Amino acid sequence: MLNFTFKNQTEILFGKGQVSEIASRLPIDANVLLLYGGGSIKKNGVYDQVTDALKNTRFVEFAGVEPNPTFETLMKAVNVVREEKVNFILAVGGGSVIDGAKFIAAAHNFEGDAWDILTKKAAFENPLPVGAVLTLPATGSESNGNSVVTKKATSQKRAFGSPTLQPVFAVLDPVYTFSLPTRQVSNGVVDAFVHVIEQYLTYSVNAPLQDRFAESILQTLISEGPKALAEPENYDVRANVMWSATMALNGLIGAGVPQDWSTHMIGHELTALYNMDHAQTLAVVLPALMYVQQDKKKDKILQLGERVFGIVDGNDGSRIDRTIKAVQDFFEQMGVSTRLSGYGLDEEAVDAAVANLEKNGLTALGEHGDINLEKAREILRLAV
């Protein structure tokens, strides 16, 4: 097992009605930015519950954070924070809103071009504290310090992170997910699944506990994901999906093990260029990447097949092929296409994505740093 440091500061408030606990978790002098997306929280009642919880707290609202939050929109929110002297950000929504809150928290007192935080890893000081009310389980952003932001002007999607940006609390009420559109439920399950894979499907460092944690999350998502589509108001199913998505990326299963993240980095370029849903890009890239990288990932692919999908018969080559097919079949079962052609894209998209990888300096991806531009092109071509 590799050396690691693990600390998760986020207090999880899980279950029905936990939104009522928000006020007790805020600073006494809280001046809150209530950050949310396109307004769905006003249709499903979440907005009313949150504002009721804030009835004795000063707050200002900022709406309109997009799926794949944009730098341009978030900088408008930064200006609101500065003008209103906000000292706490409450993000209500899915991973995009929470990611946006983290960027705002980091950029509120940054001097210069705040895009440098993402592209140049520029240091920032005294970020604002962030809280979250999760409405879409997917990214795990509610209990980690990671953020991904898109700049429309340059078609770039870049990530950054810091433990100082991790939410101090997160409300996870499965009831808030009952009204989610099918597409968002499907995307959330696929996103969480791939988060686990990025930390699991690398090479062994004798960390059996992390492996078993990861496998249990994958098995839960495979079992509960289709049920979430079929039974949208099954509280237990939605609770299991929500908790799995949080556990997939709160630092626990990635502690002390090598991590990949090349599927995400390649997928980000497809989102930046074609506005594909994040999970759609992951479903396209991962199976092809597993095939191209199977020599480096052989042992873990075989382990995934045996422990998660029950694939034990046949030679290694057959088991690897069937395991990759099982991953594809699961994504398709969740209603997420695993081919670029399924989104109307072809070889031109391959060339454009590879060009963006080169522009962004992403030329040595993966746990071994061996996914260069040529190999990335091979992966994307296989995914057409």
KAUR-V493790 format. One line per field, one symbol per residue. ss: DSSP state (H for helix, E for strand, C for the rest). A space follows every 10 residues. Layout:
ss = ???
This chain:
ss = CCCCCCCCCC EEEECCCHHH HHHHHCCCCC EEEEEECCCH HHHCCHHHHH HHHCCCCEEE EECCCCCCCE HHHHHHHHHH HHHHCCCEEE EEECHHHHHH HHHHHHHCCC CCCCCHHHHC CCCCCCCCEE EEEECCCCCC HHHCCEEEEE EHHHCEEEEE ECHHHCCCEE EECHHHHCCC CHHHHHHHHH HHHHHHHHHH CCCCCCCHHH HHHHHHHHHH HHHHHHHHHH CCCCHHHHHH HHHHHHHHCC CCCCCCCCCC CHHHHHHHHH HHHHCCCHHH HHHHHHHHHH HHCHHHHHHH HHHHHHHHHC CCCCCHHHHH HHHHHHHHHH HHHCCCCCCH HHHCCCHHHH HHHHHHHHHC CCCCECCCCC ECHHHHHHHH HHHC
